[in-house]
Each structure stands twice: as structure tokens, then as C-alpha cells.
Amino acid sequence: MTKGKEQHAFRAELSQLLDLITHSLYKHPEVFLRELVSNSSDALNRLRFRKLTDKNILNPDADLEIRIDTDEDKKTFSIEDSGIGMTKSQLIEDIGTVANSGTLKKIKQIKSQGGEIDADMIGKFGVGFYATFMVTDQVIIETRSAEPGAKAWRWISDGKSGYTIEECDRKKRGTKISFKLDDEYEEFSDNARVKNIIKKYSNFVDFPIYINGDRENTIQALWRKKEDQLSEDDLNEFYKFVTMDYQDPLGYLHLSLEGVVNFKALLFVPSRAPYDLFQDIQDKKGLHLYANRVFIQDDAGNELLPEYLRFITGVVDTEDLPLNVSRETTQHSPAMAKIKNILTKKILGILEDWSENNPGKYEKFFKNFGPLFKTGLNTDLNNKDRIMKLLRYESTNTNKGEYTSLDDYIERADDDQDEIFYITGDSREIVEKNPNLEYFIDNNIEVLYFIHPVDAIFSSSLDVYEGKEFKSIEKADIDFDKSDSKKSDDKEQLSGKPLESLIEVFKDTLGDKIEDVKASKRLVSSPATLVVGKDGVDPQVERMMKMMNQQGGFDQKKILEINPGHPIIRNLNRLNLGSSTNEILRKSILQLYESALLMDGNLEDPAEFVKRMNDLMEKATE
């Protein structure tokens, strides 16, 4: 029985997405089954949650289950659940559209960069159902909402032109998806093949899964088991099910606590960072919340973890929340706040254990999640000292890609060194060419490399560690006299009145471009450098603010330091003794200043810089 068949066209973006998906996942066709089971599980969870507070639903006593039926001779496949079902409008909104406007853009970007749309990305993009069109030319959905008196609907599509919707005579609540498999994918009508896939991807679904009448999955609330009952294989499979990741986790944390708050948790640290690690996604899935084994939500990370630990995934199950808890309640629940505090301390504890007893594992963690972890310096003041102890940086004492801790830095420093020195920049290669590093290399004083954008932003939060003050080597207020310089004294050093006179010419030539001109103690092989005044910001922060067009007070004047022992400075002194208005003298001063700007990443007029350089070369070669 059918009534009023309606034809609908896919939105343009969905048509493009379907083409990309079905042609990108040919290596992983089995992913369609994982996605269909996941969708059925979601529908059942929503129904179970509703039943806690509302018994007025269709077929209230029907078992919550998933049934898969295959026919190897006819090459057919169907999956049916007794979940929440869909209304006509939900079919159009949830099936006829997909994800959000950024999904297509993100997939195209990955493809254009030579990447692959792999199996574990699809569910995260919100387009999992459409993977079904890899294995068939037509999909039929029959669904009936749990709303009393709801009509049943049939949705049919070839995944290309659009879809039709019509009424049907389905009696039961829930959704059934059926199709005939293409010849090349007839393997998915084989009973044994489907069972293996269910075991691989869906063994921990919290509802019975029947395949041709036989129960296949084993429901295991692993977080409720004792730790000595958990095998590594079980943990890895559970992690993959929760996260849709195909790699094993880096590590896990199992908790069972009673007292001020009662909860159990099984948390995982992934072995790699997701592509959207730094994206502010409010409903980011990963941390699943249960109340007495009843699923509440799968995006509880915002309520249960601080922002800098949002890469943690897993399950938290508590007895201290009512079963009819709402999202608004969880956000303001005292129990949730207590759990969050405990989880934070326990996670920091396992990271501390890795850093001391398994440095290889910790370094892998930090390479993946260190940039996000560092943001806790500003947001978690209660644990700031613990976070600082876990920080890692490259430095003048490490090889490229290797890290040092702040404790190791202090242990290597001379006893009379009261500072922890650092330099900011876009990369190790760039900072190693910075003239401000010369003195420290020459005197074997270690300098930390702050070479991630996060480092520049949060460097102001690094004030003191173990009694030693953090100091940027690009600041003017460094006391170089506290250390015995190993700098060679056999070079002719410009000093006295000639040096003072030349500095005045520098000031006169540069005018209000600079804050001051001083003789440098930090330079060894470079003639000049720019440094920041005591209250100024690091050059890296200044560059970031300019890129965001928010420079305002960050467009700061700097101090130009000149090297009294450098041949160029001594030669300029000879020109100055002849005439302080000498054209080459003045142009050379401007060129030195703009060369320092260039090294600083702040040269605004390279054309004028090159023109002046050519003029000077012409004079030098006459």
C-alpha cells in the first residue's frame, strides 16, 4: 500500500559528497556495515533514553535490538532496528541533507593535498549512511517514528539524482534499511563475512545484534570490570568502537571510585592527533557519559574534561546523575564538576608516570598533543605547576625533533643562572639563524626553542619555575655581566667617544623608527640586531597580532643593538670620523636596521631595501 509518492532532489553539495565518498572508500567497502550498525545503535539509545521519562510511545514493550538478514542467493542485505524511528520531516532533514557546509570543503582539501578519505574519517564527517552506495545502486529505508499515531514512510534513492518518499504499511516502530548488493560486493551477503565484520567493529554495541536469527555481539561494559580482568585486545577493540579509530590507543586509564562522588571510567589517550584537534567543536564526540549503564550523551568532554585535555576519549559511568538528566543539568551538576576535577588529576598522574618511567611513550604523546596541552597554562591555574613539569621543548642542547624538560634544563644550567632562557620563532631553522642567539651559543648557555604558535601565545604564562624566571633572549633587559663571557678579546672593540658618536648618528638617521640604539653584548658574528624593551612583547607575538590586523599597541618600537667589534661597525666609525653626514654612512645605517627587520620578519618595504642595497653595491664597486 502506497500513497502520494514524492520526488526530491539532493542538494548540490550532497551530490558532490556522494561522488567523493563512494570513490574514496573503495579500499574499505566494509565500512558501510559499521556505519549502519552505529546509526541503529544511536536510534536505540535515543529510544531508551526517551522511555525513561515518557512511556507514551509506539510498541513500548518491543525489545531493543538490531537484526541483520542476508540472502547469499539473492545477494540481498537488510538491517533493522526497533529504535526511535523517523518522521517524514526527519527523513528529509536527516537523510536528504548531510553534515554541514564545511564537510565538502574539508574533504576536497584533504584530497587536493594528496590525502585519502580513509574509513575512520567518514563517520566523523557525518556522512556514514551514504557509504552504503558503494555496495549497491539503490537503497530502501522503511521507518516509523516512536510517536504514537505516527505514519510509516518509505525512502528510496539511487544515491545520484535524488530520492522518493511515500507512505508504507510498516507496523513496527523503528527503521529498516535494505538493498541488493552489486555483484562485486556480494561477499556482504555471506553470513560468515558479516559476522566477522560485526565482531571487528560492533562487538561492544549495547544492544543485541542478530544475524540471520543468531545473536552475535557480546555486550561488555568493560568500564565496570576490574582492571585485572581487562585484556589488551578487549581494550583496543573497545577503543576502536568508541572512537572509530583504526589504530590502537597509546594508553588507557581505568578508574572505579566511591566516596564524595561515585563513578567508573575507562579513558584512552589516542596514538595520534585528529585533524580537528584545534577546532572549537561544541558537540565533539569522544567522551561517552552513562548513568547507571544507561547512555546519556557521547559528547560529554566539554563537561567532564578541561579544554586542554579534550583529546581524551572513552566512557564515564556514574551513579550520581538521575537517569532523566538533561544536557543543561549535566553542564551545571555538582557531581559532574567533582568528576571533572578527579579525572583531570588522574590524567595528569598517568602522564607524569609516563614522563618518568616511559619517556618514549610520553614523547610520542607530547608530539601529538603537546600544543593543545600547553594551553592549560592559562586555563588551569590549580594544576599549573604540574603542567609546567610536563612541558617539553627543543633547545640548543637537543637534536631536531628531540625534547628537553624544564627540570633537565635546570639540571644542566650553571648554579648561578637564575633564568630559563627562550627564543620564539616559526621553526627551528629560523631561530637558529637569529643573531640574538649568538652570545648564548658562544657561552654554552642553553636556550629553549618556542617554535609552535601556541608557545608564543602562552609564553606570558611562563613566569617562574623552580625559582628561575623565564626570560626571552630577544628582550633588552638581560644582564650579560652575570656570566663570564668566553667571547674572544683579540678583536678590536669600538668604545669610548667614537662609539658614543656613532650611536648618535644611528639615532639621528633612524629617528622615531626605533626606541633606542645601544652597544650590544649579545652579538658575536652579526653587526646588528633588534631587541624588545622590558615591557614589550616577543617578536613572534607581534607578528601574529599583525597578521590578525589587531596590531594596535603591538606595533612596537624596538631597540637596535650594534656590535662594537664587527668590521662593518668599525668601518662605519671611520666614515663617521670623516663626516657624520656621509651618504654611504647613512644608507648603511638604514640598511643595517632594515636587515635586522628582515631577520625579525617585519620588513614592510623589501623593494626599497633592495634598491638601497644595489646603490651601496654600486658605490662599493666603483
N, C-alpha and C positions, 0 to 999 in steps of 0.2 A: 504494500500500500504506500503510495507516494502522493504528495500534494505539492503543487506550485514549485517546481524546480527553478532555482535562481542561478544565473551565471554571474560570476565575479571575476574580475581581472586582478592578477597580482600587481602590487606596486612595483614600479620600475626597479627600485633598489633590491627587492626580494628576488626578482628575476635574475639580476646580475649575481646576487649572492648564491642562488641555487647553482648557477653555472660554475662559479668558483669552487663551491664546496664539493659538488659531485665530481669535478675533475681534479680536485686536490687530494681527495681521500682514497683514491683508487688503491693505494697500498694498504689501507686499513678498512676494508669494507665491513668487517665485523663490528665496527663502532656503532653502526645503526642500531644493533640489538642492545648494546649498553645504554644508548640514549633513550630508547623506547622503554626499557625497564626503569630507568631513572625517572622518566616522566610519569609512569604508572605509580611508582613509589611516592612521588610528590603528591599525586592526586589522592592516594590513600591516606597519606599523612594529613592532608587538609581535611579530609572527611573525618578522620579520627579526632582531630582537634575540635572540629565543629560539634561532634557528638558529645563532647564533654559538657557543653552548655546548652545544646539545642537538640532535643530528641525528635523534633518535628521534621524528619527527613524521609525521603523515599526509601523503601526497603530497609528500615532501621536495624533489622536483625541479620541482614546479609553479612556473610563472612568477608573480612578484609583480605583480599588475596589477588594474586596475579596468575593468569592462566595463558600459557603459550601452546598453540596447536600447530603442528606441521603435517603436511602430506607430501611424502617424497615422490609419489607417482604423479600427483597433480602439480608439484612444485609450488605449493601454497604455504603461506605463513600468516599467523594471526596472533595478536597479543591482546588480552582483555583484562581490565581491572574493575573492581567494584568501588572505585573511588568517588570523588566529588562530582565527576561528570562536567559537561559544558552546556551552556545555553547557546542559542543561535548567535547572540551578540559576542559571546566569548569565543566561539569558533572563528568568527570573522576577525576579532581583535587579536586573539592569541595564536591562531593558526594562519590566518590570512596576512598577518604582518609579522615582523621579526625583529628582535633585539632593539637597536636604536640607530640613529642616523650615523653614528660613528663606526658601526660594525663593518660596513662595506669599506670605508676608508682605511680601517686598521688592517683588514685582510689584504687589500690592494697594496698597502705599504709594505707588509711582510713579503708579499710576492715580488714587488718591484726591487726589494733589497736582496733577492735571491733566496729568501727563506721559504720554508714549506709550512703549509697549514696542516699540522700533524693532528693525530687523533685526540690528544688531550686538550687541544685548543677549542674544539668545536663546541663542547658543552659550555665552556666559559663564555663563548660569544653569544650564547642564547639561541643557537640555530640547530640544536641536536636533532630534532624531529626530521629535519629536511635531509639528513644523511640517508634516510630511507630511500630516497630517489636514486641512490647509487645502485641499488639492487633490484629495482622494479620500475616499470613505466607508468604504473597507476596505483594510487593509494586510496583506500576507502576507510573513512572514520565514521563509526556509528556511536553516538553518545547520547546520554540522557542525564540531565542535571539532577542532583540530590534534592533540589527544591520540590516540595510537594506540588503535584499538578503540572510539573514541567513537561514540555513536549520532547520527543526524541527527534534527533536530526542526523542526516547522513551527509557527509562531506566527501567529495570525490575530486581528485586532481591528478593530472599527469606531470605536475611539477614544472610546467613550462608556460602554458598560456594563461592559466588561472584555475578556478575551481567552481564547482556547483554545490549548492546547498538545497536540501529538500527534507521534508518531514519523512520519518520512517516509523516502523511499528515496534521498535525496541522496547521491551517491557522493563528491563532491569536498569537500575542506577549504574552509572559508570561509563567506561569508554572501551570500544573495541576497534583495533586497527588491523586491517587485513589487506593482503595483496598477493599477486602471483609473482614469483621471482623470475628475473631474467635467466636465460639458460646458463650464462657464465657464473651465476651466483646460486645455482641450485643446491650447492652444499649446505645452505642455510635452511633447507627443508629436511636435512638429515638429523634425526633425533640425537645421535651421539655428539654431532658437531655443536648443536645448540646447547646441549648440557655442558660441554666443556667451556663454552663462552660464558654461560651463566656462572659457572664456578669461578672463572677467571675474574669477571667484573662485578658480579652481583651476589656474591656469597653472603654478604652482610646486610642485604636488604631486610628491613624489619617487618616483612610480610612474607607469607608462604608464596613460593613460586612453583607452579605445577607445569610440567612439560609433558604434553600428551597424557595427562592424568596422574603423573608421578611427581611427588614432592622432591625438589632438587636442592634448594638452598638450605643452609643450616643457620638459623638465627642465633647470633652470638653477640651479646652485649659485652664486648671484650673489656670495656672500661669497668665492668662490675666483677671481673675476675681478679684473683690475686696475682701479683706480678710474677710469681714463680710458676704460674700456670700459662703464661703467655709465651708462645714460641715466636721466634723471629719471623717465620713465614706468615703466621697469623697476623702479626703486627704490620708487616709490609703490605699484605693484601688488604687489610682494613684501611690502611693509609691511602692506598691507591683508589679504593672505593670512595672514600670520603672526599678526596681531592681531585680525582680524575687524572692524577699524575701517573706516568708510566715508569718513573724511576723510584727506587727505594728511598725512604727518608734518610736524612743524615743522623737523626737520633730521635728519641722519644722520652716523654716524662709521664709516669703513671702515678696518680695520686688517689688516696682514699682517706678523707679527713672527717672527723667527727669532733664537735665541740661548739665553738662560737657559731660556726656555720658548718652544715653537713653537705658534702658533695664528693663526687668521684669524677676523675678526669683522666683522659688519655690524650696527651698532646704530642704533636710532632713538629720537628724542625725540618723543613724540606731541604733537599740536597742542592736546589738551585732556586734562584730568584725568578718570580714570574715577570712577564713583560710589563705588567701594570703595577709593579711594586710601589711606585711613587704617585700613582693616580689616586685622587681622593674619591673613592667609591664608597658611598654611604652604606650600601647593602652588600658589601663584598662578602661572598660566601667563603667559608673555610672553617669557622669555629661553630660547631653544632651544639645547640642548647636543648637539653632534655629535662623534664620534671618528672621524677619517678619513672624513667624509661619512656615517657610519652614525649614525642618530638614536639618542640616549641618553635624553633627557628634555626636556619642554617647560616645565618649571618650575624652571630652574636659577638663577633670580635670587637665591635665598637663599644659594647657594654662591658666586656669581660677582660679586655686587654688594653694597655696603653698604646697609643698610636705607633710608637717606635718598635713594638713587638707584634704588629699586625700580620706578620708573615707566619706566625704560629697557626697551625691547623689542628683539628681533632674534635673531641667531644667533651662536654661538661654536663654532668647529670646531678641535679641537686634535689633534695627533699624539702628545701626551704622556699620553694615557689609554689603557689597554687596551680592546679592543672589548667585553670581557665585564665592563666596570666596573659596579659596583652603586651604588645611591644612597648607601649607607653609605661606600663608597670615595670617591665624589666629595666628600662632606662633609669628609673628612679628608685629601684628597690635597694634597701639597705643590705640585703643578702647578696645581691649582685656586686655591690661595692666591696663587701668583705671578700668575696671570691676573687674579684679582680686584684685586690691587694695581695692575697695569698699567691695567686698564680704568678704575678709579677715577681715576687720574691723567689718563688721556686724556679722559675725560668732563669732568672739571673744566677741562681745557685748552680743549675746544671751547666750554664755557660762558664761559670767560674771553675767548675770541676774540669771541663774540657780544656780550658786555658792552662791549667796546672798539670793535668795528667794525660791529656791527649792533644798536644799543641797542633798536630797535623789536622785533626778534625776541626779544631777551633779556627785555624787559619782558613780552612775551606768555608766555614760558616761566615767568617768576617769578610772574606772576599765577595760573598754573595749578598750579605745583608748588612755589612758594616755601615754603608752610607745612611741607611734608614735608622739603624741602631743609634748612630751618633746624635740623631735629633732628640733623643731622650735627655740630652744635656740641658735643654731648655724647658722640657715639659715634665720631667720627673725629678724635682729637686730633692725629694726624700731619698732617692736612690742614686743621686748624682755621683757620690764617691765610688759606689760600686760600678757604675757605668764607666767612669774615668779609668778605673783599674782595668777594664776590659777593652779599652780603646787600643787600636793598633795603627801604626803609620810606617810608611817608608821613611828612610832618613839617609844622611850622608854616610852612615855606617852599615847600611843594608844594600844588598843587591836589588836590582829592579824586580818588582813583584814580591819581595820579601818584606816582612813587617818587624817592628820592634814595639814592645810595650813601654809605657811610661816608667814602670819600675826598672826595666832593663836599661832604659836611657839614664835614669838617675844613678844606677849602679856603676855605669861606665864613666859618668862625669867626674871631674875633679872635685875634691871635697869643698873647695872654696867657690864653686859655681853655684850661685843662688837662683839661676834662671833655667827655664826649659825653653830653648830657642827653636823657633819655627819660621818657615817661609811659605807663602801661598803662591799658587800658580795653576795653570791649566794642565800641566803634565810634568813628569819628572825631567824630561828632556829640556823643557823650557826653564824650570827653576835652576837646573844645574848650570845654565848659562848666565844666570843673574849675577851681576857684579857684586851685589851685596853679600854674596856667599864667600867671596874670596878670602877675607880675613879669617873666617871660621874654618875653612879648609886648611889654610896656611898654618893655623894654630891648633889643628886637630880638635876642634870643638864641634860636637855633634849637633846637627840641625835637623828637626823633623820636617818632612815634606807634607804640606797640606795641599794636596793636588786633586781633591774632589770638590765640586761646587759646594757641597754640604759643609766642608771644612771651613771655607771662607765665611759662610753664613753663621756658623756656630762657634767660630774661634773666640768671639767675645765672651762666650760662656765658660771658656777655659781660663780661669783666673789663677788659681793656686792649686798645686798638687804636692802633697807631702812637704809642705813648707816652701816649695820652689815656685816662683812666679813665671807664668808663660810670657814670653817676650818675642815679638816679631822682629826679625833681623832687618826688616825694612823700615823700622822706626828709628828716629834720630836719637832717642834717649837711652842709648846703650853705653854703659861705662866700659870702654875698652881698656882703661888703665888698670882694671882689676886683674887682668890676665897678663902675664909676661909674654909679650909678642915674640914670636920666633921669626918675625919679618927681618929680612936681611938689612943691615945698616950700611952696606957699602954703596948703596945708591945715593946719588946727590939729591938731597931733600931741599926743596924750596922752603924758606922760612923767613921769619922776621918781616921787615918793612916791605921787601919785594913781594912776599906772599900777600901781605895785607893790601898792598896797592893793586895787585892783580885781582884779588877778590872784589875790591871796589869797582873795578872795570867790569867784572862779571855782573855785579848787581846793577850797575848803570845800564849795561847792554840789555839785560833781561827784564828790568823794571818790575812791573806787577805780575809777571808770569810766574814768579817764584816767591816763596816766603822768605828765604834767606839763602846765602851761599856760605859754605864753611869748608875748611880743610878737613879731609877725610882720614880716619884711622882704619876704616874697614876695607879700603881698596888696596889691592896688591898689584894687579896687572891691567886694570882698566883706568882710564883717565878721569871718569866722572860717573856719578850715579845720582838718582833721585831717591830721597827717603821721606818718610811721613813724619810730621810733627807729633809730639807726645799725645795729643788728643785726636789725631786723625785716624782714619780707617785704613785697613790694608788695601793695597792697590787692587787685589782681586775683588774685594767687595765694591770698590769704586767702579770697576769695570762692569760688574753685574748690575749695579744701580743705573749706570748709563745705558746699558742695553735695554733696561726696562723703562727708560725715559723718565726715571724718577731721581735724577742726579741731585737736583736742588742743592742742598748744603754739602753734598758729596763731591761736587766739582771743586775739589780742594787744591789749594796751592801747596807745593812741596818744597823741601829744602834740597838744593843742589850741593852735593859734596864733590870736591875735586881732589885728585890725588897729587900731593905736592912732589912726589918722587917720579911721576910719569914723564917721559920725554916730551909728550905734547904739551903738558902744563909748563915744563921748563922752557920749551920753545916759545910758548905764548908770553912767558915772562920777558924773554929777550925782545920780543916785538913791543911789549908794553914799555920797556925801558927806552925804546926809541921814540914811540909815540902812542899814547893811550887811545888815539882815535884811528889808528891804523885799520884800514878796511879789512885786511885778511884777519887781523886780531878779532875784530868784532864779528865777522862772519863765522870764524872758527868757534867763537863762544856760543853763538846761536846753534851751530852745527852740533857741538857737544851736548847742549841742552836738549835738542830735538833727538839726538841719538839716544839719550837717556829716556826720553819719552817713548821712542820706538821700542826699546827694550822693556819698558813698562807696559806696553800695549795701549798707549794713549796718544799716539801721534795722529793728529787730526788732518794734517795737510802734507801728505807724502810728496805731492808734486813740487811744492816749494822746497822741501827738504832735498829732493834730488837735484833741482835746479841750482841750489846753493852749493851742493857737493860738486857739481860739474864746474861751477865758477871757480871753486877752490882748486880743483884738479888742473884747470886751465892755467891758473896763476902759478901753480907748483911746477908745471911742465914748460913754462916759458923759457 
